[in-house]
Amino acid sequence: MSEATTSQDHYYVPHHSIWPAVGSVAMLLTTVGAANWINDATGLMGQPLMFTGIAVFIVLFFGWFGSVIRESLAGVYNKQVDISFRMGMMWFIFSEIMFFAAFFGALFYARMLSVPWIGGEGHGALTNQFIWDGFTPAWPTNGPGNVGGTFETIPAWGLPLLNTMLLLASGVTITIAHHALRAGHRKSLLVWLAATVVLGAVFLYYQAHEYIEAYQHLNLTLGSGVYGSTFFMLTGFHGLHVTLGAIMLTVIWFRCARGHFTRDNHFGFEAVAWYWHFVDVVWLGLFLFVYVL
């Protein structure tokens, strides 16, 4: 992103780039392949087509971001482009906020409205009497009919608390790395940025361990009614975001090692730091509303 500025008085627009077209092809292949796979398509139009689309996406990421980095290092970006990058990242993070807001909304709706209604509270009294008589509206629940069998929840003060401390610590380490970059301390920057990546990787390791424990010993699965589905939907998508954040931090580490950033021009670093802090905040909400309450 914008790591170099020039005295240009015009807005830089790249010409004859193939990457938007490649991105369109990647989305088409992935979407059609996934849709056919879900509908039990056989042959090349299902799973193979989807993975082909994913492979094209990987090529797209390397090619397009590589072009942006080369343009930045060549000094073709000015302050106006830098502002556009910042606004773009802000809107991207806002879209991610709304993404998780929808999932938290599903959790709150099920817990605070749907389950009590099915249990006979308010206007759900007749529904409870004739369809789900005897259903107890207690959370966590797997819904009427004991969908997926009985299960146990994961205690908040075990691995979830440890993972909370890991992510909070990673927020501190990336902030220290940012200060080191602004101070021009390259060695300190690389050490603290690497520590952030390691903390993220350890978080993912413990989350995988938690999932294995849930499936093998607690009977807590995606099929465990409304609680199981919302639990894995929220924590799983957050884990995906941690994975993407760790990958981006790794790329930034290599760019820092190659001297791509200066004290005053390092928005590529800042953008990933913003994303990582967003991931930290989302986890705090997850820890409170999914594990503790």
ROLUMGU-744936 format. One record per residue (C-alpha): x, y, z; residue number from 1. Coordinates in steps of 0.25 Angstrom, whole numbers, plus 2048, in hexadecimal, padded with zeros to 3 digits. Layout:
BEGIN
@xx->X yy->Y zz->Z nr->NUM
...
//
This chain:
BEGIN
@xx->800 yy->800 zz->800 nr->1
@xx->804 yy->80E zz->801 nr->2
@xx->812 yy->80E zz->806 nr->3
@xx->818 yy->819 zz->7FD nr->4
@xx->813 yy->826 zz->7F9 nr->5
@xx->817 yy->82F zz->7ED nr->6
@xx->815 yy->83E zz->7E9 nr->7
@xx->80B yy->839 zz->7DF nr->8
@xx->7FE yy->842 zz->7DE nr->9
@xx->7F6 yy->838 zz->7D7 nr->10
@xx->7EF yy->82B zz->7DC nr->11
@xx->7F6 yy->81F zz->7D8 nr->12
@xx->7ED yy->815 zz->7D1 nr->13
@xx->7F4 yy->808 zz->7CC nr->14
@xx->7F1 yy->804 zz->7BD nr->15
@xx->7EF yy->7F7 zz->7B6 nr->16
@xx->7EF yy->7EF zz->7C2 nr->17
@xx->7EA yy->7E0 zz->7C0 nr->18
@xx->7E7 yy->7DE zz->7CF nr->19
@xx->7D9 yy->7E3 zz->7D0 nr->20
@xx->7D6 yy->7D9 zz->7C4 nr->21
@xx->7DD yy->7CE zz->7CB nr->22
@xx->7D6 yy->7D1 zz->7D8 nr->23
@xx->7C8 yy->7D0 zz->7D1 nr->24
@xx->7CC yy->7C2 zz->7CB nr->25
@xx->7D1 yy->7BD zz->7D9 nr->26
@xx->7C3 yy->7C1 zz->7DF nr->27
@xx->7BC yy->7BB zz->7D4 nr->28
@xx->7C3 yy->7AD zz->7D5 nr->29
@xx->7C3 yy->7AD zz->7E4 nr->30
@xx->7B4 yy->7B0 zz->7E5 nr->31
@xx->7AF yy->7A7 zz->7DA nr->32
@xx->7B8 yy->79C zz->7DF nr->33
@xx->7B3 yy->79D zz->7ED nr->34
@xx->7A5 yy->79E zz->7E9 nr->35
@xx->7A6 yy->791 zz->7E1 nr->36
@xx->7AE yy->78A zz->7EC nr->37
@xx->7A3 yy->78D zz->7F6 nr->38
@xx->799 yy->788 zz->7ED nr->39
@xx->7A0 yy->77B zz->7EB nr->40
@xx->7A6 yy->77E zz->7DD nr->41
@xx->7AF yy->773 zz->7D8 nr->42
@xx->7BB yy->775 zz->7CE nr->43
@xx->7C3 yy->782 zz->7CC nr->44
@xx->7B8 yy->78B zz->7CE nr->45
@xx->7B7 yy->78A zz->7DD nr->46
@xx->7C3 yy->789 zz->7E7 nr->47
@xx->7CE yy->789 zz->7DD nr->48
@xx->7C8 yy->796 zz->7D7 nr->49
@xx->7C7 yy->79C zz->7E5 nr->50
@xx->7D6 yy->799 zz->7E8 nr->51
@xx->7DA yy->79E zz->7DA nr->52
@xx->7D3 yy->7AC zz->7DE nr->53
@xx->7DA yy->7AC zz->7EB nr->54
@xx->7E8 yy->7AA zz->7E4 nr->55
@xx->7E5 yy->7B5 zz->7DB nr->56
@xx->7E2 yy->7BE zz->7E7 nr->57
@xx->7EF yy->7BA zz->7ED nr->58
@xx->7F6 yy->7BF zz->7E0 nr->59
@xx->7ED yy->7CB zz->7E0 nr->60
@xx->7F2 yy->7CF zz->7EE nr->61
@xx->801 yy->7CD zz->7EB nr->62
@xx->800 yy->7D4 zz->7DE nr->63
@xx->7F7 yy->7E0 zz->7E2 nr->64
@xx->7FD yy->7E3 zz->7EF nr->65
@xx->80B yy->7E2 zz->7E8 nr->66
@xx->807 yy->7EC zz->7DE nr->67
@xx->802 yy->7F6 zz->7E9 nr->68
@xx->80F yy->7F4 zz->7F1 nr->69
@xx->818 yy->7F6 zz->7E5 nr->70
@xx->810 yy->803 zz->7E2 nr->71
@xx->812 yy->808 zz->7F0 nr->72
@xx->821 yy->805 zz->7F0 nr->73
@xx->822 yy->80C zz->7E2 nr->74
@xx->81C yy->819 zz->7E9 nr->75
@xx->810 yy->81A zz->7E0 nr->76
@xx->806 yy->81D zz->7EC nr->77
@xx->803 yy->82A zz->7F1 nr->78
@xx->7FC yy->82F zz->7FE nr->79
@xx->7EF yy->82E zz->7F7 nr->80
@xx->7F1 yy->820 zz->7F4 nr->81
@xx->7F5 yy->81D zz->802 nr->82
@xx->7E8 yy->823 zz->807 nr->83
@xx->7E0 yy->81A zz->7FD nr->84
@xx->7E7 yy->80E zz->803 nr->85
@xx->7E4 yy->812 zz->811 nr->86
@xx->7D5 yy->815 zz->80E nr->87
@xx->7D5 yy->807 zz->807 nr->88
@xx->7DA yy->800 zz->813 nr->89
@xx->7D1 yy->807 zz->81C nr->90
@xx->7C5 yy->803 zz->814 nr->91
@xx->7CA yy->7F5 zz->813 nr->92
@xx->7CB yy->7F4 zz->822 nr->93
@xx->7BD yy->7FA zz->823 nr->94
@xx->7B8 yy->7EF zz->81A nr->95
@xx->7BF yy->7E5 zz->823 nr->96
@xx->7B8 yy->7EB zz->82F nr->97
@xx->7AA yy->7EA zz->829 nr->98
@xx->7AE yy->7DB zz->825 nr->99
@xx->7B0 yy->7D7 zz->833 nr->100
@xx->7A4 yy->7E0 zz->838 nr->101
@xx->79B yy->7D7 zz->830 nr->102
@xx->7A1 yy->7CB zz->837 nr->103
@xx->7A0 yy->7D1 zz->844 nr->104
@xx->792 yy->7D5 zz->841 nr->105
@xx->78E yy->7C7 zz->83D nr->106
@xx->794 yy->7C3 zz->84B nr->107
@xx->78C yy->7CD zz->852 nr->108
@xx->77F yy->7CA zz->84B nr->109
@xx->780 yy->7BB zz->84E nr->110
@xx->784 yy->7BD zz->85C nr->111
@xx->77B yy->7C9 zz->860 nr->112
@xx->76F yy->7C8 zz->857 nr->113
@xx->76D yy->7BB zz->850 nr->114
@xx->770 yy->7B1 zz->85B nr->115
@xx->768 yy->7B8 zz->865 nr->116
@xx->75C yy->7B9 zz->85B nr->117
@xx->75D yy->7AA zz->858 nr->118
@xx->75D yy->7A7 zz->867 nr->119
@xx->750 yy->7AD zz->868 nr->120
@xx->753 yy->7BC zz->86D nr->121
@xx->74A yy->7C7 zz->867 nr->122
@xx->743 yy->7C4 zz->85A nr->123
@xx->74A yy->7B6 zz->859 nr->124
@xx->741 yy->7B0 zz->864 nr->125
@xx->738 yy->7A9 zz->85A nr->126
@xx->744 yy->7A4 zz->852 nr->127
@xx->74A yy->79E zz->85E nr->128
@xx->73D yy->797 zz->862 nr->129
@xx->73A yy->791 zz->855 nr->130
@xx->747 yy->78E zz->84F nr->131
@xx->753 yy->78F zz->859 nr->132
@xx->74C yy->78C zz->866 nr->133
@xx->756 yy->78A zz->871 nr->134
@xx->762 yy->791 zz->86A nr->135
@xx->76A yy->799 zz->874 nr->136
@xx->76F yy->7A6 zz->86E nr->137
@xx->77D yy->7A6 zz->875 nr->138
@xx->78A yy->7AA zz->86E nr->139
@xx->792 yy->7A3 zz->869 nr->140
@xx->788 yy->79B zz->862 nr->141
@xx->788 yy->791 zz->856 nr->142
@xx->779 yy->795 zz->853 nr->143
@xx->76C yy->78D zz->854 nr->144
@xx->76E yy->77E zz->852 nr->145
@xx->77C yy->77E zz->857 nr->146
@xx->783 yy->780 zz->849 nr->147
@xx->790 yy->779 zz->849 nr->148
@xx->78F yy->773 zz->857 nr->149
@xx->794 yy->779 zz->864 nr->150
@xx->7A1 yy->781 zz->864 nr->151
@xx->7AA yy->788 zz->86E nr->152
@xx->7AF yy->796 zz->86C nr->153
@xx->7BD yy->79B zz->86C nr->154
@xx->7C1 yy->7A1 zz->87A nr->155
@xx->7C5 yy->7B0 zz->878 nr->156
@xx->7D0 yy->7B0 zz->882 nr->157
@xx->7D8 yy->7A5 zz->87B nr->158
@xx->7DD yy->7A6 zz->86C nr->159
@xx->7D4 yy->7B2 zz->869 nr->160
@xx->7DA yy->7BA zz->874 nr->161
@xx->7E8 yy->7B6 zz->86F nr->162
@xx->7E5 yy->7BA zz->861 nr->163
@xx->7DF yy->7C7 zz->866 nr->164
@xx->7ED yy->7CA zz->86C nr->165
@xx->7F4 yy->7C6 zz->860 nr->166
@xx->7ED yy->7D0 zz->857 nr->167
@xx->7ED yy->7DB zz->861 nr->168
@xx->7FC yy->7D9 zz->862 nr->169
@xx->7FD yy->7D9 zz->852 nr->170
@xx->7F6 yy->7E6 zz->852 nr->171
@xx->801 yy->7EC zz->85B nr->172
@xx->80D yy->7E6 zz->853 nr->173
@xx->808 yy->7EB zz->846 nr->174
@xx->806 yy->7F9 zz->84C nr->175
@xx->815 yy->7F8 zz->851 nr->176
@xx->819 yy->7F4 zz->843 nr->177
@xx->812 yy->800 zz->83D nr->178
@xx->819 yy->809 zz->847 nr->179
@xx->826 yy->803 zz->843 nr->180
@xx->823 yy->805 zz->835 nr->181
@xx->820 yy->814 zz->837 nr->182
@xx->82D yy->815 zz->83F nr->183
@xx->835 yy->80E zz->834 nr->184
@xx->839 yy->802 zz->83D nr->185
@xx->839 yy->7F7 zz->833 nr->186
@xx->83E yy->7EC zz->83C nr->187
@xx->834 yy->7EF zz->846 nr->188
@xx->829 yy->7F0 zz->83C nr->189
@xx->82C yy->7E2 zz->836 nr->190
@xx->82D yy->7DC zz->844 nr->191
@xx->81F yy->7E1 zz->849 nr->192
@xx->818 yy->7DF zz->83B nr->193
@xx->81D yy->7D0 zz->83B nr->194
@xx->818 yy->7CF zz->84A nr->195
@xx->80A yy->7D4 zz->845 nr->196
@xx->80A yy->7C9 zz->83A nr->197
@xx->80E yy->7BE zz->844 nr->198
@xx->803 yy->7C2 zz->84E nr->199
@xx->7F9 yy->7C2 zz->843 nr->200
@xx->7FE yy->7B4 zz->83F nr->201
@xx->7FD yy->7AF zz->84D nr->202
@xx->7EF yy->7B4 zz->84E nr->203
@xx->7EB yy->7AC zz->842 nr->204
@xx->7F2 yy->7A0 zz->848 nr->205
@xx->7EA yy->7A0 zz->854 nr->206
@xx->7DD yy->7A3 zz->84D nr->207
@xx->7DF yy->797 zz->845 nr->208
@xx->7E2 yy->78F zz->852 nr->209
@xx->7D5 yy->795 zz->857 nr->210
@xx->7CD yy->790 zz->84B nr->211
@xx->7D3 yy->782 zz->84C nr->212
@xx->7CF yy->782 zz->85B nr->213
@xx->7C1 yy->786 zz->857 nr->214
@xx->7BF yy->77C zz->84C nr->215
@xx->7C5 yy->770 zz->853 nr->216
@xx->7C2 yy->772 zz->862 nr->217
@xx->7B7 yy->77C zz->863 nr->218
@xx->7AE yy->778 zz->858 nr->219
@xx->7AD yy->787 zz->854 nr->220
@xx->7AD yy->787 zz->845 nr->221
@xx->7A6 yy->790 zz->83A nr->222
@xx->79A yy->786 zz->83B nr->223
@xx->798 yy->789 zz->84A nr->224
@xx->78C yy->792 zz->847 nr->225
@xx->78C yy->7A1 zz->848 nr->226
@xx->797 yy->7A2 zz->852 nr->227
@xx->7A1 yy->799 zz->84A nr->228
@xx->79E yy->7A1 zz->83D nr->229
@xx->7A0 yy->7AF zz->843 nr->230
@xx->7AC yy->7AB zz->84B nr->231
@xx->7B4 yy->7A5 zz->83F nr->232
@xx->7AF yy->7B0 zz->836 nr->233
@xx->7B4 yy->7BB zz->83E nr->234
@xx->7C1 yy->7B5 zz->843 nr->235
@xx->7C4 yy->7AE zz->836 nr->236
@xx->7C3 yy->7BB zz->82E nr->237
@xx->7CB yy->7C2 zz->838 nr->238
@xx->7D6 yy->7B7 zz->837 nr->239
@xx->7D5 yy->7B9 zz->828 nr->240
@xx->7D8 yy->7C8 zz->82A nr->241
@xx->7E3 yy->7C5 zz->834 nr->242
@xx->7E9 yy->7BC zz->829 nr->243
@xx->7E8 yy->7C7 zz->81E nr->244
@xx->7EE yy->7D1 zz->828 nr->245
@xx->7FA yy->7C8 zz->82B nr->246
@xx->7FD yy->7C6 zz->81C nr->247
@xx->7FC yy->7D5 zz->81A nr->248
@xx->805 yy->7D8 zz->826 nr->249
@xx->80F yy->7CE zz->820 nr->250
@xx->80F yy->7D5 zz->813 nr->251
@xx->811 yy->7E2 zz->81A nr->252
@xx->81D yy->7DC zz->822 nr->253
@xx->824 yy->7D8 zz->815 nr->254
@xx->821 yy->7E6 zz->80F nr->255
@xx->827 yy->7EC zz->81C nr->256
@xx->833 yy->7E4 zz->81B nr->257
@xx->835 yy->7E9 zz->80D nr->258
@xx->834 yy->7F7 zz->811 nr->259
@xx->827 yy->7FA zz->809 nr->260
@xx->822 yy->804 zz->814 nr->261
@xx->827 yy->811 zz->81A nr->262
@xx->824 yy->818 zz->826 nr->263
@xx->81A yy->821 zz->81F nr->264
@xx->815 yy->818 zz->814 nr->265
@xx->810 yy->80B zz->819 nr->266
@xx->801 yy->80A zz->817 nr->267
@xx->803 yy->7FB zz->813 nr->268
@xx->807 yy->7F8 zz->821 nr->269
@xx->7FC yy->801 zz->827 nr->270
@xx->7F1 yy->7FB zz->81F nr->271
@xx->7F5 yy->7ED zz->824 nr->272
@xx->7F6 yy->7F2 zz->832 nr->273
@xx->7E8 yy->7F8 zz->831 nr->274
@xx->7E3 yy->7EB zz->82D nr->275
@xx->7EA yy->7E3 zz->838 nr->276
@xx->7E4 yy->7ED zz->843 nr->277
@xx->7D7 yy->7EA zz->83D nr->278
@xx->7D8 yy->7DB zz->83E nr->279
@xx->7DC yy->7DD zz->84D nr->280
@xx->7D0 yy->7E6 zz->850 nr->281
@xx->7C7 yy->7DB zz->849 nr->282
@xx->7CD yy->7D0 zz->852 nr->283
@xx->7CA yy->7D8 zz->85E nr->284
@xx->7BB yy->7D8 zz->85A nr->285
@xx->7BC yy->7CA zz->857 nr->286
@xx->7C2 yy->7C6 zz->864 nr->287
@xx->7B8 yy->7CE zz->86C nr->288
@xx->7AB yy->7CA zz->865 nr->289
@xx->7AE yy->7BC zz->860 nr->290
@xx->7B7 yy->7B6 zz->86B nr->291
@xx->7B4 yy->7BF zz->878 nr->292
@xx->7A5 yy->7C3 zz->877 nr->293
//
